[in-house]
Each structure stands twice: as C-alpha cells, then as structure tokens.
Amino acid sequence: MHDGWVHKMSLGLADVRRDPPFAEGHGQGRPWLVQVPEIKRKSTEGHGRKNTLLRHAAAVLLALLAAPSFAQSAPHAVPIVDTIPTARDVAYPGTIALQVDATDVWRSIFRTREEIPVASGTHDLILLYPQWRPGNHSPSGRMAQVSELRFTVAGKPVRWRRDPLEPFAFHVELPPGATSVTAELTYAGALQSSEGAVLANPDLFDLEWDRLSLYPAGHYVRDIRVRPSVTLPPGWNAASALDGGTAAGDTRSFAETDYETLADSPLFAGHAMRSFDLGESVRLHLFADDPKNLEADPALIEAHRKLVREAMALFGGKHFDHYDFLMALSDNFAGIGTEHQRSTEMQAAAATYRQPAQHGEELRVVAHEFTHSWNGKFKRPARLWTPDFRTPMQGDLLWVYEGQTQFWGYVLGARSGVQSKDMVLGEMASSAASYASMPGRAWRSVEDTTAEPVVAYHQAKVWPTLTRSEDYYREGALVWLEVDQILRRRTGGKRGLDDFARAFFGGNDRGQVTYELADVIAALNALAPYDWRQFFAERIQSPGQPAPLAGIEAAGYRLAFRDTPNPYEAEILTSAGALSLSYSLGMTLDRTGKIGGVRWETPAFAARLVEGMQVMAVDGKAYSHDAMKAAVVAAKDSAEPIRLLVKRGDTVMSVAIDYHGGLRYPWLEPKAPGAQPLDQLFAPRTRG
C-alpha cells in the first residue's frame, strides 16, 4: 500500500472503491478514496471503541483490495506494438546456404535446411515467411502448409516464438556468441486442388523457392544473399533461369544470388523433359507426365520462335540476358501462369503441344506471360513493387500491369501464330458479351476490381456477374484496344499502342523501373495529345459506363450472336463436357445436367434456378445436352415455356422458363468486307 493511503486513512478517508472513469489495464478499475463521516471522540471510555472501529475499517479496506472487483470497466484497446523492423536497403551480413530435399514428390513433402549467418551480438533473430507474393498481387503465401519448423545453434535447439501480431514472422532466441542459426522447415504440398495449388505429382515438380524458405527481416530482399541447391528424385531432369547450375548426382546447385532473384526464378523438374532453342537466348522447356506428349508439333515450336521475334520487334529490346519458358504438360497439376523477369511458370493440358489444334485455348498463357517480362517485371506500378515480401502491395494500376499485358497476349498470340486469329477473336467476343450483360458494372468500376486479389484471391463467386471478379484483365484489354484506335485515329494511322509499348516498356535495360498513372498519361500524350486522364477516369475509375465495345467497333468489328459457339468457347466446352446457355437462358450445365452457374437477371435467374441444382428432365425428356438445346430451339417458334424438372437437395420441382430467343453464342464479325483495323493490328511485324 502506498504511504499516501495511510495518511489519508488517518484523516478519516477509509472507504476504498473502484471507479470506471479512472480504469487502467484489463478490466480492473483504479482504486480511489471517498470521504466517510469522521468518528468523533466522546470520552476516554469511547477511545477503545473508536480504535476497534478503525481496526475494523482497515480490515474491510484490506479485504476490498484483495477481493475481485465486480464494478469492472469497459475494455480499452491494448496498444499494438510492431516488433518487426522495416526493410532497409542495406546488405545482410553473410550468405544463406539453402538446401531443399525434393525427393518425396510422391507425398508432396519437401524439407528445407537453411544455414543463416547472424551478426555478432544478435540475440533476437527475426525470420519471415514470404506472404505477399509477386505475380499473385496478394498475401498468398501458404504458411498453413509449413508443417514443421525447428531452429538450432551449434546443433542445440533454441527457443522461438511466432510474432503475435504477424504470424508469418518468427523470433529466434540466440545464445551469446552465436554466429549462425540452422532453420529446418517441412512443407506439405497440396495433393489435390481442394488443398491448394498442386505443384508436385509423381512425375513433375515446380519448385517455388519462396514457399520453402525463410528470410531475415529488416532488409530489402535484393540485399540478402543466398546460395541455393535442391536434391531431386533419382534420374530427374531440371530447368531454371538461375545461373551457374551444376549437378552432383541428383543434387542441383546454383551460383550465389539474391533472395529477390531466387524467389523470381522457379525450377521445374521431372522424368520427361525436352528443350527447344527459340533464339535471342530464349529456351522452351517442356515437362510431361507422359513422354509421348513431348512430341511437339514442329509448326507450334516455330510459332514460339516467331513469338520471340515479334516481341523483340514490338518492344525494341529485352530486359533479360536469357529467358526460360517452363511448361508443365499435365492434367494433374496446378493451372499455373506466373510471370518472372527471366522465366515463366506455365501449365497446359497434357496433349497441348502434340495436338495444338485441339488445345489452342490452352496456349493463350504463353504470349501473355512472356509479355510480362517487359510489362510487370521490368516495369511495374510503383506500389506493386515492394522491398520485401511482407510489405502490402497496392494494385490500383493492375489494369495497366495485367490489362495491357492481356491485350498484348491477344496481339502477339495472333501475330506469331501461337494462337489462331479465330481463337483470339473468340476470346475477345466472349469478354465483350460478358461485359455487355454484366449488372455488376453498374456499381463497381474496373479499378475497384484491382482489389480482388486481396479481397477474394481466386475464390469462386456465387453470382459473379453481379459481384464482378478480376475484370481488370479482360475489360482492361478491351479498353487498351480503344486506346490503340484513338492513337491511330488522332495520328492518321502513324501511331498506335505498338509505339507506346516500345517507348514505355522497351529498351535493353536490366533491373526494374516503377511508374505512376501520370507517367502512363505523359507517354500517351507524347504520341497523341488527348484528355487521357478523363478517358481513364471514365473507362477505368467510374462504374456505370457503357459496355466496352468502342475499341472493337473502331477496329472494324462488332459483337454478334450465332447459334453455335465460337472456336474459343467451343474448345472450352468440349474439354469440360459442358453446355453453355449463358446468353440465352443464362446458365451453364455439366454432362449430368448439374447447373454450374446462373447469370444475374436472366430467364434462369427469374425462374429461381441456382448453382448446384440438378436438371433431371427438359420438356418431358430425360436430361441431355441435346435435349436441352432442342428445347431452346423449339421454344423460339412457340409461345410455350421451356419446362424443366429440377432437384435441389431432397426437393423436386417443376420450373417453367419463358424464353423464346433461341441459342445465342458471341462472335466478333467484320462490320464491312475486306481487311479491318483489327486485322492490321494482328498482322505479323516480322518475316518468316
């Protein structure tokens, strides 16, 4: 008890209470004192009685202090203390030796050992697991798959704790004199898609180094030196953009590099591998579950060579000393498409390169990801570049980073022949039709969808046409087509987006450069003065805009509907065994008649059909794709509704859909005979 309390008690201040206005800490009120009536002396005889009362008051006071308070205060916020140092552009002392054991691909279990040097006098080493992954534009680090973690110094275990504020950070207590710490990590990779991206199967493996390692806090990742190696299953082949690769048995070692470059340089490995020289120090590495799928169509390989030439002609240079396409040909692998400065992670259906005529849609990833070496890796929005993998990314310019890359994916795919012109037109038609009937555009702008990687990274949407998704890709591409046509119109055909790409993303510089929206606008104004700021404010930053068809129409095409799917949709539907009635009834169905999705405010929506329902019969016949299409066709010349028998859970019901518009699938058609501006845009710029 404080001395001042005794003094106040002697003055007759004896009643101790707890009062919320002075509360401190976690719910225990702060003691305060209240004046109580003074006990007056009446006689000498009463003196003993008063002493007794004082002793009683003191006992009551002590009891109150010891007893829990029932008049507790409301909670008050506990200060948030960030103990993780901010990344600084200073070198980390020493080089980390990183060893990955990837021999257990059967169970997708990978073990990592890191020897991490520490500066003299370090007592609390803070290590981070990568959280914000470049290319994902989101906090997509798979911390949950880190299944075992241990730290030792000189062979002896040391204490560690996870940071209470940042669960991707670990504090490791080091004993005096420690010069290094050994970190051992076990990563349990996904075995099926419901568990995450499947990056390993018994025949293939995609090693993303950042998933299997920790790095020291407080430094730019480009300032952390690493010497990596990986041990593969016996007899496996491997390819990566990392430099200085050597082999000793089944272990591949690489030259010392920085952690940023390491995370940007995945390694593909597998039993069956085949490589092709594409020119300009670019190579294509195919990995397959089945060796027969390495028998690539020669014409397709030549189209890849032309893609490289077309990209060089477009950008006028390159920002890499060598480049490696890494392609997994498998039907049991993650659907990867991730960009890197000197390589690309990709996956396609197993037979894609052997039978490209049946898998043209799968090849759209090739030109897109190659373009990212210029747009996205060499040059990226200022707030999408971060000094480490802890700093949050801000993606408000993803409509440039991804949207214009999507545009060049269309163009370079068509110019090179990696994709047919009809396939590209089909994909653009599907995008245009989707946005022309998307109610979500009324409330949500394209710019707002750039938050989607953080808000709902690759999560399935129940009503995607109302909620929208990562539309900065496809709608962004259609907006950039309009930009191209405005440039051509205002310069009499002398300038186009090709000129912007060369000026803004081109050259032969190495490293990275960042930009702001003002830089994009300045580069466009240098080609053709225009109110570009207002243009993007309307097309990108404002909801409730007209359907993004202006670029298509200015390029000499128009959106039309036919009763058969375009080549792009036809291939997807055939591969999935699905039936799309998206632009007629407003839904898609699988082989069994299960509804895969319903578009908002369509006849199917009005009939209260929802995703997951089972269509059992149509117009009195057992469900089949043919029966459903026949019913839609018949209703076109009839006043009768289409009648479905559907099941949801244990409930079976009859549903009538009052639709008479026939089958409708989107196409792009020339507005007039002869070559159109879009045809000229798709025309090759190089010979051969």
For each residue, the residues with C-beta under 8 A, 3 or more apart:
1: 5 6 65
2: 5
3: 6 7
4: 7 8
5: 1 2 8 9 33
6: 1 3 9 10
7: 3 4 10 11
8: 4 5 11 13 33
9: 5 6 12 13 14 57 58 61
10: 6 7
11: 7 8
12: 9 35 36 37 38 39
13: 8 9 33 34 35 36
14: 9 36 54 57 58 60 61
15: 33 34 36 61
16: 31 32 33 34 61 64 65
17: 31 32 34 64 71
18: 28 29 30 31 32 69 71
19: 22 23 29 30 32 71
20: 23 29 71 72 73 74
21:
22: 19 29 30 32
23: 19 20 27 28 29 30 73 74 76
24: 28 30
25: 28
26: 75 78
27: 23 72 73 75
28: 18 23 24 25 69 72 73
29: 18 19 20 22 23 69 71 72 73
30: 18 19 22 23 24
31: 16 17 18 65
32: 16 17 18 19 22
33: 5 8 13 15 16
34: 13 15 16 17
35: 12 13
36: 12 13 14 15
37: 12
38: 12
39: 12 50 53 54
40:
41: 46 47 50
42: 45 46
43: 46 47
44: 47
45: 42 48 49
46: 41 42 43 49 50
47: 41 43 44 50 51
48: 45 51 52
49: 45 46 52 53
50: 39 41 46 47 53 54
51: 47 48 54 55
52: 48 49 55 56
53: 39 49 50 56 57
54: 14 39 50 51 57 58
55: 51 52 58 59
56: 52 53 59 60
57: 9 14 53 54 60 61
58: 9 14 54 55 61 62
59: 55 56 62 63
60: 14 56 57 63 64
61: 9 14 15 16 57 58 64 65
62: 58 59 65 66
63: 59 60 66 67
64: 16 17 60 61 67
65: 1 16 31 61 62
66: 62 63
67: 63 64
68:
69: 18 28 29 72
70:
71: 17 18 19 20 29
72: 20 27 28 29 69
73: 20 23 27 28 29 76
74: 20 23
75: 26 27
76: 23 73
77:
78: 26
79:
80: 165
81: 165
82: 165 166
83: 126 163 165 171
84: 126 128 163 165 166 169 217 218 390
85: 88 126 217 218
86: 218
87: 217 218 219 220 221 387 388 390 391
88: 85 218 219 220
89: 220 223 387
90: 219 220 223
91: 219 223 225
92: 216 219 223 224 225
93: 117 118 119
94: 116 117 118 180 225
95: 117 225 226 227 256
96: 114 115 116 117 215 224 225 226 227 259
97: 114 115 226 227
98: 112 113 114 209 213 226 227 228 229 262
99: 112 113 114 228 229 230 231
100: 110 111 112 207 209 212 228 229 230 231
101: 104 110 111 112 113 230 231
102: 105 110 200 205 207 230 231 232 233 269
103: 231 232 233 250
104: 101 107 108 109 110 111
105: 102 108 200 201 202 204 205 233
106: 202
107: 104 191
108: 104 105 188 189 190 191 198 199 200 201
109: 104 186 187 188 189
110: 100 101 102 104 186 187 189 200 212
111: 100 101 104 184 185 186 187
112: 98 99 100 101 183 184 185 186 187 212 213
113: 98 99 101 182 183 184
114: 96 97 98 99 182 183 184 185 213 214
115: 96 97 180 182
116: 94 96 125 127 180 181 182 183 214 216
117: 93 94 95 96 179 180
118: 93 94 122 125 174 178 179 180 181
119: 93 122
120: 179
121:
122: 118 119 125 174 178
123: 173 174 176
124: 171 172 173 174
125: 116 118 122 171 172 174 181 216
126: 83 84 85 163 169 170 171 172 216 217 218
127: 116 169 170 172 183 214 215 216 217
128: 84 131 168 169 170 214 215 216 217 388 389 390
129: 141 143 146 168 169 170 214
130: 133 141 168 210 211 213 215 263 389
131: 128 139 141 143 168 389 390
132: 136 138 139 140 141 386 389 390 391 392 393
133: 130 136 138 139 140 141 210 263 389
134: 263 264 386 389
135: 338 339 340 376
136: 132 133 140 338 453 457
137: 384 393 395 398 453 454
138: 132 133 393 453 454 457
139: 131 132 133 392 454
140: 132 133 136 453 457
141: 129 130 131 132 133 168 210 211 389
142: 145 146 196 211
143: 129 131 146 167 168
144:
145: 142 187 188 189 190 196 211
146: 129 142 143 149 185 186 187
147: 186 187 188
148: 184 185 186
149: 146 160 170 183 184 185 186
150: 157 183 184
151: 157 158 160 170 172 181 182 183 184
152: 155 156 157 158 181 182 184
153: 156 158 174 175 178 180 181 182
154: 178
155: 152
156: 152 153
157: 150 151 152
158: 151 152 153 172 173 174 175 181
159: 172 173
160: 149 151 170 171 172 173
161: 170 171
162: 167 169 170 171
163: 83 84 126 166 167 168 169 170 171
164:
165: 80 81 82 83 84
166: 82 84 163 169 390
167: 143 162 163
168: 128 129 130 131 141 143 163 390
169: 84 126 127 128 129 162 163 166 217 390
170: 126 127 128 129 149 151 160 161 162 163 214
171: 83 124 125 126 160 161 162 163
172: 124 125 126 127 151 158 159 160 181 183
173: 123 124 158 159 160
174: 118 122 123 124 125 153 158 178 181
175: 153 158 178
176: 123
177:
178: 118 122 153 154 174 175 181
179: 117 118 120
180: 94 115 116 117 118 153
181: 116 118 125 151 152 153 158 172 174 178
182: 113 114 115 116 151 152 153
183: 112 113 114 116 127 149 150 151 172 214
184: 111 112 113 114 148 149 150 151 152
185: 111 112 114 146 148 149 212 213 214
186: 109 110 111 112 146 147 148 149
187: 109 110 111 112 145 146 147 211 212
188: 108 109 145 147
189: 108 109 110 145 196 198 199 200
190: 108 145 193 195 196 197 198 199 334
191: 107 108 195 198
192: 195 198
193: 190 196 197 198 334
194:
195: 190 191 192 198
196: 142 145 189 190 193
197: 190 193 334 336
198: 108 189 190 191 192 193 195 201 332 333 334
199: 108 189 190 205 206 208 211 333 334 336
200: 102 105 108 110 189 204 205 206
201: 105 108 198 204 205 289 330 332 333
202: 105 106
203: 270 271 272 288 289 330
204: 105 200 201 268 269 270 287 288 289 328 330 333
205: 102 105 199 200 201 232 236 268 269 270
206: 199 200 266 267 268 326 328 333 334 336 345
207: 100 102 212 230 240 266 267 268 269
208: 199 211 212 263 266 345
209: 98 100 212 213 228 262 263 265 266 267
210: 130 133 141 213 262 263 389
211: 130 141 142 145 187 199 208
212: 100 110 112 185 187 207 208 209
213: 98 112 114 130 185 209 210
214: 114 116 127 128 129 170 183 185
215: 96 127 128 130 221 224 259 388 389
216: 92 116 125 126 127 128 219 224
217: 84 85 87 126 127 128 169 388 390
218: 84 85 86 87 88 126
219: 87 88 90 91 92 216 223 224 388
220: 87 88 89 90 223 224 260 387 388
221: 87 215 224 258 259 260 263 387 388 389
222: 258 259 260 261 387
223: 89 90 91 92 219 220 258
224: 92 96 215 216 219 220 221 258 259 260
225: 91 92 94 95 96 256 257 258 259
226: 95 96 97 98 256 257 258 259 262
227: 95 96 97 98 253 254 255 256 257
228: 98 99 100 209 242 253 254 257 262
229: 98 99 100 251 252 253 254
230: 99 100 101 102 207 238 251 252 267 269
231: 99 100 101 102 103 250 251 252
232: 102 103 205 236 238 250 251 252 269
233: 102 103 105 236 250
234: 250
235: 250 271
236: 205 232 233 250 269 270 271
237: 269 270 271 272 273 287
238: 230 232 252 267 268 269 273
239: 267 268 269 273 275 283 285 287 324 326
240: 207 245 254 265 266 267 268 324 326 343
241: 265 322 323 324 340 341 342 343
242: 228 245 254 255 257 261 262 265 267
243: 254 255 257
244: 253 254 255 256
245: 240 242 252 253 254 255
246: 252 253 254
247: 251 252 253
248: 251 253
249:
250: 103 231 232 233 234 235 236
251: 229 230 231 232 247 248
252: 229 230 231 232 238 245 246 247 267
253: 227 228 229 244 245 246 247 248
254: 227 228 229 240 242 243 244 245 246 257
255: 227 242 243 244 245
256: 95 225 226 227 244
257: 225 226 227 228 242 243 254 261 262 265
258: 221 222 223 224 225 226 261 262
259: 96 215 221 222 224 225 226 262 263
260: 220 221 222 224 263 264
261: 222 242 257 258 264 265 341
262: 98 209 210 226 228 242 257 258 259 265
263: 130 133 134 208 209 210 221 259 260 389
264: 134 260 261 340 341 342 377
265: 209 240 241 242 257 261 262 340 342 343
266: 206 207 208 209 240 326 338 340 343 345
267: 206 207 209 230 238 239 240 242 252
268: 204 205 206 207 238 239 240 273 285 287 326 328 345
269: 102 204 205 207 230 232 236 237 238 239 287
270: 203 204 205 236 237 273 287 288 328
271: 203 235 236 237 291
272: 203 237 287 288 289 290 291 293 294
273: 237 238 239 268 270 285 286 287 288 294
274: 285 286 294 296
275: 239 283 284 285 286
276: 283 284 286 296 301 304
277: 282 283
278: 282 283 284 304 305 307 308 325
279: 282 305 308 309
280: 308 309 312 318 323
281: 320 321 322 323
282: 277 278 279 308 322 323 324 325
283: 239 275 276 277 278 322 323 324 325
284: 275 276 278 301 304 325 327
285: 239 268 273 274 275 324 325 326 327
286: 273 274 275 276 293 294 296 327 329 353
287: 204 237 239 268 269 270 272 273 326 327 328 329 330
288: 203 204 270 272 273 291 292 293 294 328 329 330 350
289: 201 203 204 272 293 329 330 331 332 350
290: 272 293 350
291: 271 272 288 294
292: 288 295 354
293: 272 286 288 289 290 329 350 351 352 353 354
294: 272 273 274 286 288 291 329 353 354
295: 292 353 354
296: 274 276 286 300 301 353 354
297: 300 301 353 354 355 356
298: 301 302
299: 302 303 356 417
300: 296 297 303 304 353 356 363 418
301: 276 284 296 297 298 304 305 353
302: 298 299 305 306
303: 299 300 306 307 416 417 418
304: 276 278 284 300 301 307 308 325 366 416 418
305: 278 279 301 302 308 309
306: 302 303 309 310 415 416 417 418 684 686 688
307: 278 303 304 310 311 366 367 370 412 413 416 418
308: 278 279 280 282 304 305 311 312 370
309: 279 280 305 306 312 313 416 686 688
310: 306 307 313 314 412 415 416 684 685 686
311: 307 308 314 315 370 371 374 412
312: 280 308 309 315 316 317 318
313: 309 310 316 685 686
314: 310 311 408 412 498 501 502 506 685
315: 311 312 318 374 501 502 505 506 507
316: 312 313 502 506 507
317: 312 506 507 508
318: 280 312 315 323 373 374 508
319: 341 373 374 377 378 507 508 509 510 511
320: 281 323 341 342 373 510
321: 281 342 510
322: 241 281 282 283 342
323: 241 280 281 282 283 318 320 342 343 370 373
324: 239 240 241 282 283 285 342 343 344
325: 278 282 283 284 285 304 343 344 346 366 370
326: 206 239 240 266 268 285 287 343 344 345 346
327: 284 285 286 287 346 347 348 353
328: 204 206 268 270 287 288 333 336 346 347 348
329: 286 287 288 289 293 294 347 348 349 350 351 352 353
330: 201 203 204 287 288 289 333 347 350
331: 289 349 350
332: 198 201 289
333: 198 199 201 204 206 328 330 336 347
334: 190 193 197 198 199 206 347
335: 347
336: 197 199 206 328 333 345 346 347
337: 344 345 346 347 365 368 369
338: 135 136 266 344 345 369
339: 135 344 369 372 373 376 377
340: 135 241 264 265 266 343 344 345 372 373 377
341: 241 261 264 319 320 373 377 378 512
342: 241 264 265 320 321 322 323 324 373
343: 240 241 265 266 323 324 325 326 340
344: 324 325 326 337 338 339 340 366 369 370 372
345: 206 208 266 268 326 336 337 338 340 369
346: 325 326 327 328 336 337 365 366 369
347: 327 328 329 330 333 334 335 336 337
348: 327 328 329 352 353 359 362 363 365
349: 329 331 352 359 362 575
350: 288 289 290 293 329 330 331
351: 293 329 354 355 358 359
352: 293 329 348 349 355 356 359 362 363
353: 286 293 294 295 296 297 300 301 327 329 348 356
354: 292 293 294 295 296 297 351
355: 297 351 352 358 359
356: 297 299 300 352 353 359 360 363
357: 360
358: 351 355 571
359: 348 349 351 352 355 356 362 363 571
360: 356 357 363 419 420 423 567 571
361: 364 423 427 568 571 572 575
362: 348 349 352 359 365
363: 300 348 352 356 359 360 366 413 418 419
364: 361 367 368 409 413 419 423 424 427
365: 337 346 348 362 368 369
366: 304 307 325 344 346 363 369 370 413 418
367: 307 364 370 371 408 409 410 412 413 416 418 419
368: 337 364 365 371 372 405 406 408 409 413
369: 337 338 339 344 345 346 365 366 372
370: 307 308 311 323 325 344 366 367 373 412
371: 311 367 368 374 375 376 405 408 409 412
372: 339 340 344 368 369 375 376 377 405
373: 318 319 320 323 339 340 341 342 370 376 377 378
374: 311 315 318 319 371 377 378 379 501 505 506
375: 371 372 378 379 380 400 401 404 405 408 501 505
376: 135 339 371 372 373 379 380 401 402 405
377: 264 319 339 340 341 372 373 374 380 512
378: 319 341 373 374 375 505 509 511 512 513
379: 374 375 376 504 505 512 513 514 515
380: 375 376 377 384 385 401 512 514 515
381: 384 385 394 395 396 397 398 400 401 514 515 516
382: 385 514 515 516
383: 393 394 395 396 397
384: 137 380 381 393 394 395 397 398 401
385: 380 381 382 512 514
386: 132 134 389 390 391 392 393
387: 87 89 220 221 222 391
388: 87 128 215 217 219 220 221 391
389: 128 130 131 132 133 134 141 210 215 221 263 386
390: 84 87 128 131 132 166 168 169 217 386
391: 87 132 386 387 388
392: 132 139 386
393: 132 137 138 383 384 386
394: 381 383 384
395: 137 381 383 384 398 401 450 451 453 454
396: 381 383 447 450
397: 381 383 384 400 401 450 515 516 517 520
398: 137 381 384 395 401 402 403 450 453 472 476
399: 402 403 404 446 447 450 472 476 479 540
400: 375 381 397 403 404 476 517 520
401: 375 376 380 381 384 395 397 398 404 405
402: 376 398 399 405 406 470 472 473 476
403: 398 399 400 406 407 446 472 473 475 476 477 479 480
404: 375 399 400 401 407 408 476 477 480 497
405: 368 371 372 375 376 401 402 408 409
406: 368 402 403 409 410 473 474 476 477
407: 403 404 410 411 476 477 480 481 484 497
408: 314 367 368 371 375 404 405 411 412 501
409: 364 367 368 371 405 406 412 413 477
410: 367 406 407 413 414 424 427 428 477
411: 407 408 414 415 681 682
412: 307 310 311 314 367 370 371 408 409 415 416 418
413: 307 363 364 366 367 368 409 410 416 418 419 423 424
414: 410 411 417 419 420 421 424 682
415: 306 310 411 412 682 683 684 685
416: 303 304 306 307 309 310 367 412 413 684
417: 299 303 306 414 420
418: 300 303 304 306 307 363 366 367 412 413
419: 360 363 364 367 413 414 423 424
420: 360 414 417 423 424 567
421: 414 424 425 682
422: 425 426 566 567
423: 360 361 364 413 419 420 426 427 567 568 571
424: 364 410 413 414 419 420 421 427 428 568 682
425: 421 422 428 429 557 566 568 667 668
426: 422 423 429 430 566 567 568 569 570 667 668
427: 361 364 410 423 424 430 431 568
428: 410 424 425 431 432 477 478 552 668
429: 425 426 432 433 559 566 568 666 667 668
430: 426 427 433 434 566 568 569 666
431: 427 428 434 435 474 475 477 478
432: 428 429 435 436 478 547 548 549 552 559 666 668
433: 429 430 436 437 559 561 583 666
434: 430 431 437 438 465 474 582
435: 431 432 438 441 471 474 475 478 547 548
436: 432 433 547 549 559
437: 433 434 465 583 599
438: 434 435 441 465 468
439: 442 465 466 600 601
440: 443 444 464 465 466 467 468 600
441: 435 438 444 468 543 544 545 547
442: 439 543 544
443: 440 543 544
444: 440 441 448 449 467 468 543
445: 448 449 540 541 542 543 545
446: 399 403 449 450 471 472 475 476 479 539 540 541
447: 396 399 450 472 540 541
448: 444 445 451 468 543
449: 444 445 446 452 468 469 470 471 472
450: 395 396 397 398 399 446 447 453 472
451: 395 448 454 455
452: 449 455 456 457 468 469 470 472
453: 136 137 138 140 395 398 450 457 470
454: 137 138 139 395 451 457
455: 451 452
456: 452 459 461 469
457: 136 138 140 452 453 454
458:
459: 456
460:
461: 456 464 467 469
462: 467 611
463: 466 467 598 600
464: 440 461 467 468 469 597
465: 434 437 438 439 440 468 599 600
466: 439 440 463 600
467: 440 444 461 462 463 464
468: 438 440 441 444 448 449 452 464 465 471
469: 449 452 456 461 464
470: 402 449 452 453 473
471: 435 446 449 468 474 475 476
472: 398 399 402 403 446 447 449 450 452 475 476
473: 402 403 406 470 476 477
474: 406 431 434 435 471 477 478
475: 403 431 435 446 471 472 478 479 548
476: 398 399 400 402 403 404 406 407 446 471 472 473 479 480 540
477: 403 404 406 407 409 410 428 431 473 474 480 481
478: 428 431 432 435 474 475 481 482 548 549 551 552
479: 399 403 446 475 476 482 483 539 540 548 551
480: 403 404 407 476 477 483 484 497 551
481: 407 477 478 484 485 551 552 555 678
482: 478 479 485 486 539 548 550 551 554
483: 479 480 486 487 497 500 524 535 551
484: 407 480 481 487 488 496 497 551 555 681
485: 481 482 488 489 550 551 554 555 677
486: 482 483 489 490 528 530 535 554
487: 483 484 490 491 495 496 497 499 500 524 527 528
488: 484 485 491 493 495 496 677
489: 485 486 554
490: 486 487 495 528 529 530
491: 487 488 494 495 527 528
492:
493: 488 496
494: 491
495: 487 488 490 491 499 527 528
496: 484 487 488 493 499 500 681
497: 404 407 480 483 484 487 500 501
498: 314 501 502 685
499: 487 495 496 502 503 527
500: 483 487 496 497 503 504 523 524 527
501: 314 315 374 375 408 497 498 504 505 506
502: 314 315 316 498 499 505 506
503: 499 500 506 523 526 527
504: 379 500 501 515 519 520 523
505: 315 374 375 378 379 501 502
506: 314 315 316 317 374 501 502 503
507: 315 316 317 319
508: 317 318 319
509: 319 378 513
510: 319 320 321
511: 319 378
512: 341 377 378 379 380 385
513: 378 379 509
514: 379 380 381 382 385
515: 379 380 381 382 397 504 519 520
516: 381 382 397 519 520
517: 397 400 520 521 536
518: 521 522
519: 504 515 516 522 523
520: 397 400 504 515 516 517 523 524 532
521: 517 518 524 525 532 533 536
522: 518 519 525 526
523: 500 503 504 519 520 526 527
524: 483 487 500 520 521 527 528 530 532
525: 521 522 528 529 530 532
526: 503 522 523
527: 487 491 495 499 500 503 523 524
528: 486 487 490 491 495 524 525
529: 490 525
530: 486 490 524 525 535
531: 534 535
532: 520 521 524 525 535 536
533: 521 536 537
534: 531 537 538
535: 483 486 530 531 532 538 539
536: 517 521 532 533 539 540 541
537: 533 534 540 541 542
538: 534 535 541 542 545
539: 446 479 482 535 536 542 545 548
540: 399 445 446 447 476 479 536 537
541: 445 446 447 536 537 538
542: 445 537 538 539 545
543: 441 442 443 444 445 448
544: 441 442 443
545: 441 445 538 539 542 548
546: 549 550
547: 432 435 436 441
548: 432 435 475 478 479 482 539 545 551
549: 432 436 478 546 552 553 558 559
550: 482 485 546 553 554
551: 478 479 480 481 482 483 484 485 548 554 555
552: 428 432 478 481 549 555 557 558 559 668 678
553: 549 550 556 557 558 671
554: 482 485 486 489 550 551 677
555: 481 484 485 551 552 676 677 678 681
556: 553 670 671 672 676 677 678 679
557: 425 552 553 668 669 670 671 676 678
558: 549 552 553 668 669 671
559: 429 432 433 436 549 552 666 667 668
560: 666 667 668 669
561: 433 583 664 665 666 667
562: 566 664 665 667
563: 633 662 663 664 665
564: 570 663 665
565: 569 570 573 580 665
566: 422 425 426 429 430 562 569 570 665 666 667
567: 360 420 422 423 426 570 571
568: 361 423 424 425 426 427 429 430 571 572
569: 426 430 565 566 572 573 580 665 666
570: 426 564 565 566 567 573 574
571: 358 359 360 361 423 567 568 574 575
572: 361 568 569 575 576 578
573: 565 569 570 576 577 578 579 580
574: 570 571 577
575: 349 361 571 572
576: 572 573 590
577: 573 574 590 591
578: 572 573 588 589 590 591 596
579: 573 588 589 590 625 628 629
580: 565 569 573 588 665
581: 584 585 586 587 588 589 604 628 632 663
582: 434 586 587 588 599
583: 433 437 561 586 664 665 666
584: 581 603 632 659 661 662 663 664
585: 581 602 603 604 632 642 657 659
586: 581 582 583 598 599 602 603 604 605
587: 581 582 595 596 597 598 599 602 604 609
588: 578 579 580 581 582 595 596 597
589: 578 579 581 593 594 595 596 615 625 628
590: 576 577 578 579 593 594 596
591: 577 578 625
592: 614 623
593: 589 590 614 615 616 623 624 628
594: 589 590 612 613 614 615
595: 587 588 589 598 604 609 610 611 612 613 614 615
596: 578 587 588 589 590 611
597: 464 587 588 611
598: 463 586 587 595 602 604 605 609 610 611
599: 437 465 582 586 587 602 604 605
600: 439 440 463 465 466 605
601: 439 605 606
602: 585 586 587 598 599 605 606
603: 584 585 586 606 607 657 658 659
604: 581 585 586 587 595 598 599 607 609 657
605: 586 598 599 600 601 602 608 609
606: 601 602 603 657 658
607: 603 604 644 655 656 657
608: 605 655
609: 587 595 598 604 605 613 644 646 655
610: 595 598 613 648
611: 462 595 596 597 598
612: 594 595 648
613: 594 595 609 610 646 647 648
614: 592 593 594 595 646 647 648
615: 589 593 594 595 618 623 628 644 645 646
616: 593 622 623 645 646 647 652
617: 620 621 622 623 644 645
618: 615 621 623 627 628 631 642 643 644 645
619: 627 631 634 642 643
620: 617 643
621: 617 618 624 627
622: 616 617 627
623: 592 593 615 616 617 618 627 628
624: 593 621 627 628
625: 579 589 591 628 629
626: 629 630
627: 618 619 621 622 623 624 630 631
628: 579 581 589 593 615 618 623 624 625 631 632
629: 579 625 626 632 633 663
630: 626 627 633 634
631: 618 619 627 628 634 635 642
632: 581 584 585 628 629 635 636 642 659 662 663
633: 563 629 630 636 662 663
634: 619 630 631 637 638
635: 631 632 638 640 641 642 659 660 662
636: 632 633 660 661 662
637: 634
638: 634 635 660
639: 660
640: 635
641: 635 656 657 658 659
642: 585 618 619 631 632 635 656 657 659
643: 618 619 620 654 655 656 657
644: 607 609 615 617 618 654 655 656 657
645: 615 616 617 618 652 653 654 655
646: 609 613 614 615 616 652 653 654 655
647: 613 614 616 651 652 653
648: 610 612 613 614 651 653
649:
650:
651: 647 648
652: 616 645 646 647
653: 645 646 647 648
654: 643 644 645 646
655: 607 608 609 643 644 645 646
656: 607 641 642 643 644
657: 585 603 604 606 607 641 642 643 644
658: 603 606 641
659: 584 585 603 632 635 641 642
660: 635 636 638 639
661: 584 636 664
662: 563 584 632 633 635 636
663: 563 564 581 584 629 632 633
664: 561 562 563 583 584 661
665: 561 562 563 564 565 566 569 580 583
666: 429 430 432 433 559 560 561 566 569 583
667: 425 426 429 559 560 561 562 566
668: 425 426 428 429 432 552 557 558 559 560
669: 557 558 560
670: 556 557 673 674 676
671: 553 556 557 558 676
672: 556 676
673: 670
674: 670
675: 679 680
676: 555 556 557 670 671 672 679 680
677: 485 488 554 555 556 680 681
678: 481 552 555 556 557 681 682
679: 556 675 676 682 683
680: 675 676 677 683
681: 411 484 496 555 677 678
682: 411 414 415 421 424 678 679
683: 415 679 680
684: 306 310 415 416 687
685: 310 313 314 415 498
686: 306 309 310 313
687: 684
688: 306 309
